[in-house]
């Protein structure tokens, strides 16, 4: 989680600096970023369908393989699982 927070913090800082200098950011519009997210999710559709057809277990594959490719290795590096499990 820390790399994500550092990344957004750096982006905010650069955005403020761009605004103070009066220049337009070269960042892509939000619709382009949503398109990239769609590409990441769509890339995982074929392996998921193949596993469904083969009758292979899905939960572990999605938590390990798909999550690492879509969210990045930092998201699954903490050992997987939800820290809130077992809490009421």
Order of alpha helices (4+ residues) and beta strands (2+ residues): alpha-alpha-alpha-alpha
